[in-house]
Amino acid sequence: MSQKPKVKFTNKDKSKFFSTLRTNVYGYFTENHISKHANAGMVMKTIILMGVYFVPYALMLIFHVPTLLLLAMFLLMGTGMAGIGMSIMHDANHNAYSSSPAVNKWVGYSLNLMGGAVFNWKLQHNMLHHTYTNINGMDDDIDGASMMRFSPHRAYKKIFRFQYIYAFFFYAILSLHWITGKDFLQLRNYRKNGVNKESKAGFYKQLATLIWIKAFYYFYMLFIPIYFFHYAAGPFILGFVMLHVLCGLILSVVFQLAHTVEGTSFPVPNDSREIENDWAIHQMNTTADFARNNRFVNWYVGGLNFQVEHHLFPDICHVHYRAISDIVKKTAEEFDIPYLDNPTFWGAVGSHVAILKYFGSQEDAKAPFHKEAA
């Protein structure tokens, strides 16, 4: 079994940044007598986004809708599915939704209802991505796609010259890949490289659970409407694909805007497999906020536009990120640490496209990349 090599963070400068920041941020909740978990607005958002996904599905079964309306309803479901992923299951599986482990567990299972697997997601996202952000060979979010070069330290291929063009095609099929093969590949790979430390019996239990999740998802999403409610298979499957194309685009773009943009760094461990930096400062260097003042973006993407705050405090519900962002920024300035931010959503998209083009343009492309260097 080939074990994934470990990487350690060494606070060589003995920075007190994170201890000071934690005191400041958690002090905000204490002083204002509020919980760091979900509030009434978060509960309402949960109801709305769940409704955007499940209500159109229920209407499809109650009323045999015509094809054009059917396709429109699938697109609405795709919007809801992405929203659930970003706003609801994401917080719950970080134990940020509620102070109750049981509530987080059951709300987190909304991912399973969408055809994904919580136990795989936690390994990829919570363990690898949040710990080893933008480290080549450790962060699956920058390693997962064979046709993409998200890091300047990845082996170069000439095809990468066009990645800024074809990237969005692969983003569009992310969700489809997720509900078909990705979870099975991850289960196998994480078992081989030691990330999944389950016993042999536990591994086979996870495999059985994964098969059940996929079977249930396809059963309620495709088999029930087509077989029992007599929808024509062709248009219905087309709508199903459209749902996932839209969902995949939204999820991929939003997550890429936080780490694969101009200015973020891609550190390399030294010969002792150490990152010579404090973990929190590493997060500041590898993560960027975007559209912080856009209330709709903030509401819909579950605060993932406040990605700096999320990476530093994943146990805080995203509805509080706007409030604590000024604390994070002010503390960073006090310690002379960069606070990366793209003011607008489309500015962040442009920054992402620019760095894709840059990483694909030359084998020795290095990061961080800034506009003035283009």
RODO-2510 file (C-alpha; in nm, 4 decimals, decimal comma):
residues 374
     n   res          X          Y          Z
     1     m     0,0000     0,0000     0,0000
     2     s     0,1515     0,3315    -0,1105
     3     q     0,1050     0,5785     0,1725
     4     k     0,0427     0,9459     0,0993
     5     p     0,3505     1,1310     0,2350
     6     k     0,2831     1,3492     0,5356
     7     v     0,3462     1,7231     0,5351
     8     k     0,3980     1,9245     0,8534
     9     f     0,3657     2,2974     0,9164
    10     t     0,6378     2,4632     1,1220
    11     n     0,5739     2,8045     1,2722
    12     k     0,9402     2,8967     1,2344
    13     d     0,8807     3,2660     1,3071
    14     k     0,6737     3,1866     1,6187
    15     s     0,3913     3,3994     1,4859
    16     k     0,1069     3,4759     1,7263
    17     f    -0,1248     3,5664     1,4390
    18     f    -0,3669     3,2767     1,4718
    19     s    -0,3865     3,2776     1,8506
    20     t    -0,4595     3,6506     1,8399
    21     l    -0,7117     3,6070     1,5608
    22     r    -0,8947     3,3262     1,7425
    23     t    -0,9224     3,5442     2,0519
    24     n    -1,0584     3,8324     1,8446
    25     v    -1,3066     3,6252     1,6432
    26     y    -1,4459     3,4117     1,9240
    27     g    -1,4537     3,7215     2,1403
    28     y    -1,6961     3,8726     1,8885
    29     f    -1,9463     3,5933     1,9568
    30     t    -1,9009     3,6146     2,3325
    31     e    -1,9355     3,9924     2,3457
    32     n    -2,2467     3,9923     2,1273
    33     h    -2,4029     3,6902     2,3019
    34     i    -2,4638     3,5018     1,9762
    35     s    -2,3983     3,1463     1,8683
    36     k    -2,1367     3,0681     1,6067
    37     h    -2,3825     2,8186     1,4550
    38     a    -2,6912     2,8607     1,2366
    39     n    -2,9449     3,1316     1,3090
    40     a    -3,3062     3,1784     1,1942
    41     g    -3,1872     3,3128     0,8593
    42     m    -2,9837     2,9983     0,8017
    43     v    -3,2798     2,7764     0,8828
    44     m    -3,4952     2,9746     0,6385
    45     k    -3,2258     2,9425     0,3715
    46     t    -3,2199     2,5662     0,4284
    47     i    -3,5957     2,5467     0,3719
    48     i    -3,5762     2,7624     0,0583
    49     l    -3,2898     2,5747    -0,1065
    50     m    -3,4328     2,2346    -0,0204
    51     g    -3,7581     2,3559    -0,1731
    52     v    -3,5860     2,4749    -0,4916
    53     y    -3,4576     2,1207    -0,5381
    54     f    -3,7406     1,8994    -0,4145
    55     v    -4,0516     2,1016    -0,5032
    56     p    -3,9909     2,0863    -0,8826
    57     y    -3,9303     1,7128    -0,8494
    58     a    -4,2566     1,6680    -0,6612
    59     l    -4,4438     1,8763    -0,9204
    60     m    -4,3026     1,6549    -1,1962
    61     l    -4,4642     1,3558    -1,0279
    62     i    -4,7935     1,5263    -0,9439
    63     f    -4,8364     1,6854    -1,2867
    64     h    -4,7113     1,5247    -1,6054
    65     v    -4,5478     1,8465    -1,7292
    66     p    -4,4620     1,9138    -2,0975
    67     t    -4,1016     1,8809    -2,2134
    68     l    -4,0008     2,2486    -2,2146
    69     l    -4,1368     2,3026    -1,8649
    70     l    -3,9743     1,9774    -1,7561
    71     l    -3,6322     2,0974    -1,8738
    72     a    -3,6807     2,4337    -1,7033
    73     m    -3,7687     2,2559    -1,3792
    74     f    -3,4530     2,0463    -1,4036
    75     l    -3,2467     2,3653    -1,4377
    76     l    -3,4182     2,5015    -1,1282
    77     m    -3,3309     2,1790    -0,9481
    78     g    -2,9682     2,2179    -1,0580
    79     t    -2,9616     2,5640    -0,9032
    80     g    -3,1049     2,4228    -0,5817
    81     m    -2,8689     2,1265    -0,5801
    82     a    -2,5634     2,3520    -0,6042
    83     g    -2,7071     2,5756    -0,3320
    84     i    -2,7618     2,2795    -0,1001
    85     g    -2,4050     2,1684    -0,1595
    86     m    -2,2529     2,5088    -0,0932
    87     s    -2,4780     2,6344     0,1853
    88     i    -2,6266     2,3412     0,3740
    89     m    -2,4355     2,0142     0,3544
    90     h    -2,1058     2,2045     0,3523
    91     d    -2,1670     2,3727     0,6872
    92     a    -2,3167     2,0591     0,8388
    93     n    -2,0235     1,8385     0,7426
    94     h    -1,7868     2,0925     0,8969
    95     n    -1,9943     2,0696     1,2195
    96     a    -2,0758     2,4380     1,1734
    97     y    -2,4509     2,4126     1,1173
    98     s    -2,5431     2,3213     1,4736
    99     s    -2,3946     2,2612     1,8172
   100     s    -2,5679     1,9226     1,8018
   101     p    -2,3603     1,6447     1,6378
   102     a    -2,6835     1,4641     1,5475
   103     v    -2,8218     1,7667     1,3614
   104     n    -2,4954     1,8117     1,1721
   105     k    -2,4932     1,4418     1,0852
   106     w    -2,8459     1,4314     0,9441
   107     v    -2,8290     1,7667     0,7670
   108     g    -2,4934     1,6597     0,6239
   109     y    -2,6609     1,3533     0,4758
   110     s    -2,8239     1,5905     0,2254
   111     l    -2,5112     1,5173     0,0201
   112     n    -2,6123     1,1512     0,0061
   113     l    -2,9558     1,2551    -0,1228
   114     m    -2,7770     1,4329    -0,4080
   115     g    -2,5900     1,1132    -0,5014
   116     g    -2,2624     1,1863    -0,3196
   117     a    -2,0987     1,0187    -0,0206
   118     v    -2,0302     1,2089     0,3010
   119     f    -1,7435     0,9858     0,4144
   120     n    -1,5503     1,0430     0,0906
   121     w    -1,6226     1,4157     0,0859
   122     k    -1,4911     1,4638     0,4383
   123     l    -1,1628     1,2960     0,3466
   124     q    -1,1152     1,4997     0,0293
   125     h    -1,2410     1,8314     0,1593
   126     n    -1,2094     1,8493     0,5368
   127     m    -0,8888     1,6491     0,5709
   128     l    -0,6847     1,7029     0,2527
   129     h    -0,8042     2,0328     0,1081
   130     h    -0,8436     2,2252     0,4324
   131     t    -0,5156     2,1018     0,5784
   132     y    -0,2904     2,1067     0,2716
   133     t    -0,4458     2,3859     0,0641
   134     n    -0,2739     2,4336    -0,2747
   135     i     0,0048     2,1859    -0,1973
   136     n     0,0693     1,9743    -0,5061
   137     g     0,0310     1,6032    -0,4341
   138     m    -0,1683     1,6629    -0,1151
   139     d    -0,4687     1,8799    -0,2051
   140     d    -0,7012     1,6769    -0,4278
   141     d    -0,8807     1,9931    -0,5348
   142     i    -0,5793     2,0870    -0,7457
   143     d    -0,4681     1,7312    -0,8273
   144     g    -0,7904     1,5622    -0,9304
   145     a    -0,8283     1,6527    -1,2992
   146     s    -0,5778     1,4940    -1,5388
   147     m    -0,6529     1,7501    -1,8107
   148     m    -0,5990     2,0527    -1,5857
   149     r    -0,2907     2,2182    -1,4415
   150     f    -0,4019     2,3981    -1,1273
   151     s    -0,0508     2,4178    -0,9822
   152     p     0,2782     2,5417    -1,1284
   153     h     0,4436     2,2380    -0,9702
   154     r     0,2459     1,9842    -1,1688
   155     a     0,4146     1,8079    -1,4626
   156     y     0,3610     2,0091    -1,7795
   157     k     0,1751     1,8920    -2,0921
   158     k     0,1361     2,0890    -2,4125
   159     i    -0,2412     2,0393    -2,4018
   160     f    -0,2491     2,2674    -2,0970
   161     r    -0,1985     2,5636    -2,3325
   162     f    -0,5698     2,5395    -2,4073
   163     q    -0,6960     2,4665    -2,0573
   164     y    -0,8359     2,8172    -2,0097
   165     i    -1,0687     2,7345    -2,3014
   166     y    -1,1695     2,3741    -2,2308
   167     a    -1,1730     2,4053    -1,8504
   168     f    -1,5397     2,4942    -1,8373
   169     f    -1,6361     2,1767    -2,0227
   170     f    -1,4729     1,9706    -1,7493
   171     y    -1,6333     2,1894    -1,4851
   172     a    -1,9708     2,1139    -1,6439
   173     i    -1,9257     1,7359    -1,6130
   174     l    -1,7979     1,7456    -1,2545
   175     s    -2,1333     1,6627    -1,0997
   176     l    -2,2057     1,3855    -1,3513
   177     h    -1,8645     1,2346    -1,2808
   178     w    -1,9316     1,2636    -0,9080
   179     i    -2,2568     1,0662    -0,9148
   180     t    -2,1120     0,7934    -1,1389
   181     g    -1,7444     0,7123    -1,0978
   182     k    -1,5678     0,9661    -0,8750
   183     d    -1,6796     0,8296    -0,5389
   184     f    -1,5762     0,4749    -0,6313
   185     l    -1,2366     0,5949    -0,7554
   186     q    -1,1822     0,7976    -0,4401
   187     l    -1,2830     0,5087    -0,2165
   188     r    -1,0252     0,2881    -0,3904
   189     n    -0,7513     0,5521    -0,4011
   190     y    -0,7933     0,6671    -0,0427
   191     r    -0,7749     0,3057     0,0685
   192     k    -0,4530     0,2517    -0,1287
   193     n    -0,2758     0,5670    -0,0139
   194     g    -0,3756     0,5357     0,3506
   195     v    -0,6003     0,8428     0,3681
   196     n    -0,8950     0,6131     0,4442
   197     k    -0,7852     0,4299     0,7566
   198     e    -1,0919     0,2078     0,7887
   199     s    -1,0395    -0,1610     0,8617
   200     k    -1,1022    -0,4101     0,5840
   201     a    -1,4520    -0,4730     0,7183
   202     g    -1,5139    -0,0990     0,7468
   203     f    -1,3957    -0,0461     0,3895
   204     y    -1,6376    -0,3042     0,2516
   205     k    -1,9151    -0,1498     0,4582
   206     q    -1,8377     0,1847     0,2961
   207     l    -1,8398     0,0212    -0,0471
   208     a    -2,1813    -0,1327     0,0230
   209     t    -2,3084     0,2035     0,1498
   210     l    -2,1769     0,3738    -0,1626
   211     i    -2,3535     0,1264    -0,3906
   212     w    -2,6761     0,1784    -0,1944
   213     i    -2,6457     0,5588    -0,2174
   214     k    -2,5987     0,5501    -0,5937
   215     a    -2,8788     0,2957    -0,6457
   216     f    -3,1208     0,4995    -0,4348
   217     y    -3,0311     0,8215    -0,6138
   218     y    -3,0840     0,6812    -0,9624
   219     f    -3,3978     0,5025    -0,8444
   220     y    -3,5774     0,8155    -0,7238
   221     m    -3,4338     1,0511    -0,9852
   222     l    -3,4803     0,8401    -1,2980
   223     f    -3,6530     0,5068    -1,2453
   224     i    -3,9565     0,6299    -1,0515
   225     p    -4,0477     0,9170    -1,2903
   226     i    -3,9837     0,7173    -1,6092
   227     y    -4,1255     0,3797    -1,5056
   228     f    -4,4093     0,4736    -1,2695
   229     f    -4,5040     0,8172    -1,4056
   230     h    -4,4465     0,7362    -1,7724
   231     y    -4,2110     1,0161    -1,8735
   232     a    -4,0362     0,9600    -2,2058
   233     a    -3,6844     0,8443    -2,1230
   234     g    -3,5052     1,0683    -2,3763
   235     p    -3,6320     1,4116    -2,2627
   236     f    -3,6213     1,3126    -1,8969
   237     i    -3,2605     1,1946    -1,9109
   238     l    -3,1726     1,5102    -2,1064
   239     g    -3,3190     1,7192    -1,8245
   240     f    -3,1287     1,5110    -1,5690
   241     v    -2,8033     1,5807    -1,7558
   242     m    -2,8869     1,9523    -1,7784
   243     l    -2,9410     1,9582    -1,4024
   244     h    -2,5932     1,8200    -1,3417
   245     v    -2,4228     2,0342    -1,6055
   246     l    -2,5550     2,3497    -1,4399
   247     c    -2,4787     2,2230    -1,0909
   248     g    -2,1270     2,1184    -1,1935
   249     l    -2,0533     2,4565    -1,3502
   250     i    -2,1699     2,6473    -1,0451
   251     l    -1,9837     2,4312    -0,7936
   252     s    -1,6595     2,4157    -0,9918
   253     v    -1,6399     2,7853    -1,0674
   254     v    -1,7215     2,8921    -0,7126
   255     f    -1,4603     2,6624    -0,5570
   256     q    -1,1912     2,7584    -0,8091
   257     l    -1,2375     3,1296    -0,7424
   258     a    -1,1086     3,0815    -0,3894
   259     h    -0,7693     2,9224    -0,4583
   260     t    -0,6751     2,9169    -0,8268
   261     v    -0,6621     3,2893    -0,8899
   262     e    -0,3964     3,5559    -0,9242
   263     g    -0,1977     3,6181    -0,6085
   264     t    -0,2577     3,2882    -0,4299
   265     s     0,0537     3,0839    -0,3592
   266     f     0,1339     2,7165    -0,4158
   267     p     0,3951     2,6280    -0,1522
   268     v     0,6342     2,3350    -0,1827
   269     p     0,7444     2,1323     0,1216
   270     n     1,1184     2,1275     0,1979
   271     d     1,3301     1,8117     0,1980
   272     s     1,1952     1,7245     0,5427
   273     r     0,8362     1,7387     0,4118
   274     e     0,7723     2,0611     0,6026
   275     i     0,5970     2,3806     0,5034
   276     e     0,8031     2,6458     0,6778
   277     n     0,5055     2,8549     0,7788
   278     d     0,2293     2,8709     1,0339
   279     w    -0,0764     2,6801     0,9104
   280     a    -0,3050     2,9832     0,9438
   281     i    -0,0663     3,2084     0,7515
   282     h    -0,0449     2,9355     0,4868
   283     q    -0,4237     2,9593     0,4549
   284     m    -0,4016     3,3373     0,4125
   285     n    -0,1441     3,2960     0,1360
   286     t    -0,3332     3,0279    -0,0563
   287     t    -0,6898     3,1543    -0,0257
   288     a    -0,8815     3,4524    -0,1628
   289     d    -1,2212     3,6057    -0,0954
   290     f    -1,4377     3,7419    -0,3753
   291     a    -1,7473     3,9603    -0,4127
   292     r    -1,7565     4,0260    -0,0381
   293     n    -2,0072     4,3094    -0,0793
   294     n    -2,2423     4,1212    -0,3117
   295     r    -2,5257     4,0104    -0,0843
   296     f    -2,6860     3,7755    -0,3369
   297     v    -2,3577     3,5950    -0,4059
   298     n    -2,2912     3,5727    -0,0335
   299     w    -2,6373     3,4275     0,0307
   300     y    -2,6398     3,1762    -0,2516
   301     v    -2,2833     3,0406    -0,2360
   302     g    -2,3032     2,9806     0,1361
   303     g    -2,0379     3,2320     0,2273
   304     l    -1,7809     3,0549     0,0088
   305     n    -1,6929     3,3974    -0,1262
   306     f    -1,5585     3,4535     0,2267
   307     q    -1,3231     3,1620     0,1740
   308     v    -1,0454     3,3085     0,3888
   309     e    -1,2770     3,3156     0,6881
   310     h    -1,4061     2,9682     0,6086
   311     h    -1,0602     2,8108     0,5930
   312     l    -0,9549     2,9695     0,9197
   313     f    -1,2828     2,8973     1,1010
   314     p    -1,4625     2,6072     0,9308
   315     d    -1,6559     2,5385     1,2527
   316     i    -1,8364     2,8748     1,2257
   317     c    -2,1586     2,8860     1,0239
   318     h    -2,1160     3,0909     0,7064
   319     v    -2,3942     3,3351     0,7982
   320     h    -2,1398     3,4998     1,0315
   321     y    -1,8550     3,5345     0,7822
   322     r    -1,9453     3,8853     0,6727
   323     a    -1,9355     4,0037     1,0335
   324     i    -1,6016     3,8411     1,1195
   325     s    -1,4316     3,9283     0,7885
   326     d    -1,3420     4,2781     0,9105
   327     i    -1,1850     4,1238     1,2205
   328     v    -0,9792     3,8850     1,0075
   329     k    -0,8690     4,1619     0,7732
   330     k    -0,7757     4,4009     1,0531
   331     t    -0,5786     4,1336     1,2406
   332     a    -0,3982     4,0335     0,9211
   333     e    -0,2969     4,3947     0,8649
   334     e    -0,1620     4,4176     1,2202
   335     f     0,0672     4,1202     1,1500
   336     d     0,1540     4,2379     0,7966
   337     i    -0,0081     3,9301     0,6422
   338     p    -0,1778     3,9569     0,2999
   339     y    -0,5568     3,9423     0,2826
   340     l    -0,6413     3,8380    -0,0729
   341     d    -0,9680     3,9626    -0,2181
   342     n    -1,1255     4,0036    -0,5620
   343     p    -1,3909     4,2768    -0,5265
   344     t    -1,6342     4,1315    -0,7829
   345     f    -1,7500     3,7879    -0,8934
   346     w    -1,6653     3,8450    -1,2601
   347     g    -1,3318     3,9948    -1,1644
   348     a    -1,2546     3,6709    -0,9806
   349     v    -1,3638     3,4660    -1,2837
   350     g    -1,1309     3,6714    -1,5023
   351     s    -0,8498     3,6175    -1,2527
   352     h    -0,9096     3,2422    -1,2593
   353     v    -0,9033     3,2325    -1,6399
   354     a    -0,5836     3,4396    -1,6393
   355     i    -0,3997     3,2016    -1,4069
   356     l    -0,5214     2,8974    -1,6025
   357     k    -0,3769     3,0567    -1,9142
   358     y    -0,0542     3,1409    -1,7344
   359     f    -0,0016     2,7922    -1,5879
   360     g    -0,0741     2,6428    -1,9287
   361     s     0,1511     2,8785    -2,1222
   362     q     0,4902     2,7610    -1,9997
   363     e     0,6435     2,4729    -1,8145
   364     d     0,8256     2,6914    -1,5644
   365     a     0,5247     2,9092    -1,4766
   366     k     0,5471     3,0094    -1,1140
   367     a     0,2989     3,1449    -0,8617
   368     p     0,1861     3,3753    -0,7158
   369     f     0,0965     3,5386    -1,0450
   370     h    -0,0139     3,9027    -1,0534
   371     k    -0,1718     4,0981    -1,3364
   372     e     0,1243     4,3259    -1,3744
   373     a     0,3415     4,0211    -1,4501
   374     a     0,1293     3,9147    -1,7463
***
